[in-house]
Amino acid sequence: MAKTYENLEAWIKGVEFAVSIYKITQSFPKDELYGLTSQIRRAVVSISSNIAEGAGRSSRKDFKRFVDIAMGSLNETESLLIVAYKLEFTNEKIYLSTRSKTEELGRILNGLKKYLNQ
C-alpha cells in the first residue's frame, strides 16, 4: 500500500477513540479494573492495532481481513459501552457522544473496506 497506516483516517480516528475510552474508563468503579474496564480497553485498542497490522500485510485481501477484525472490535467496544451505561458507570451525555464516535468510525471502516475491494 502506498500509504502507511499512520496516514489512514481509520487508524487516526481509532487511536483518538481509544484515548477517549481510556479517559472515560478512568471513572469506572475500581472493582471493575480487571473486568469491564480491562475488556473495553483491550477491545478499543484492537481497532487501530488491526488497521496497522493489516496495512503492513502484502495484499489487499489480507488488509481487508484485518479491517474486518477491527470492525468486530468496534462492535465489541460498542456493546461493552452499552453495558457500562446500563450499569450507570457513565452518564447519558458521555454515552451518546461515545456512541456517535462508534458510528463515525464504523462508517470510516466501511469506506476503507470498499476502497480495498476496488
C-alpha positions in Angstrom: 0.0 0.0 0.0 1.2 3.5 -0.8 0.1 5.0 2.5 1.4 4.0 5.8 -1.2 3.2 8.5 -0.4 6.5 10.3 -1.9 8.4 7.3 -5.1 6.4 7.3 -8.1 8.2 8.7 -9.4 4.9 10.1 -6.2 4.5 12.2 -6.1 8.1 13.3 -9.8 8.0 14.4 -9.2 4.6 16.0 -6.4 6.0 18.2 -8.4 9.1 19.1 -11.3 6.8 20.1 -9.1 4.6 22.2 -7.7 7.6 24.1 -11.3 8.8 24.7 -12.3 5.4 26.0 -9.3 5.2 28.3 -10.3 8.6 29.8 -13.9 7.5 30.2 -13.0 4.2 31.9 -10.8 6.0 34.5 -14.0 6.8 36.3 -15.3 3.3 36.3 -15.5 1.5 39.7 -12.1 0.2 40.8 -13.6 -3.3 41.3 -14.1 -3.4 37.5 -10.4 -2.8 36.7 -9.9 -6.5 35.8 -13.5 -6.9 34.4 -15.3 -4.4 32.2 -12.6 -1.7 32.2 -9.9 -4.1 31.0 -12.1 -5.7 28.4 -13.3 -2.5 26.9 -9.8 -1.1 26.8 -8.5 -4.2 25.0 -11.3 -4.1 22.5 -10.8 -0.4 21.7 -7.0 -0.7 21.3 -7.6 -3.6 19.0 -9.3 -1.4 16.4 -6.3 0.7 15.5 -3.9 -2.2 16.1 -5.6 -4.3 13.5 -5.6 -1.5 11.0 -1.9 -1.0 11.5 -1.2 -4.8 11.2 -3.4 -5.1 8.1 -1.7 -2.1 6.4 1.6 -4.0 6.8 0.4 -7.1 5.0 1.4 -7.8 1.5 -2.1 -8.0 -0.1 -5.3 -6.1 -0.1 -7.1 -9.3 0.8 -5.1 -9.6 4.0 -5.6 -5.9 4.8 -9.3 -6.2 4.3 -9.4 -9.2 6.7 -7.8 -7.1 9.4 -10.2 -4.3 8.7 -13.0 -6.8 9.3 -11.4 -7.7 12.6 -11.1 -4.0 13.5 -14.9 -3.7 12.8 -15.5 -6.7 15.1 -13.5 -4.9 17.8 -15.5 -1.8 17.3 -18.7 -3.7 17.7 -17.4 -5.3 20.9 -16.4 -1.9 22.2 -19.9 -0.6 21.4 -21.5 -3.5 23.2 -19.4 -3.0 26.3 -20.3 0.7 26.3 -23.9 -0.2 26.4 -23.3 -2.5 29.4 -21.3 0.3 31.1 -24.1 2.7 30.5 -26.8 0.4 31.8 -24.7 -0.2 34.9 -24.5 3.6 35.3 -20.7 3.7 35.0 -21.2 6.7 32.7 -23.8 9.3 32.2 -26.1 9.8 29.2 -24.2 12.7 27.6 -20.9 10.8 27.6 -22.7 7.6 26.4 -24.4 9.3 23.5 -21.2 11.2 22.4 -19.3 7.9 22.5 -22.0 6.0 20.5 -21.8 8.8 17.9 -18.0 8.2 17.7 -18.6 4.4 17.2 -21.0 5.2 14.3 -18.5 7.6 12.7 -15.6 5.1 13.0 -17.9 2.3 11.6 -18.6 4.5 8.5 -14.9 5.1 8.1 -14.0 1.4 8.4 -16.7 0.5 5.8 -15.3 3.1 3.5 -11.8 1.6 3.9 -13.2 -1.9 3.1 -14.9 -0.5 0.0 -11.6 1.0 -1.1 -9.8 -2.3 -0.6 -12.4 -4.1 -2.6 -11.7 -2.0 -5.7 
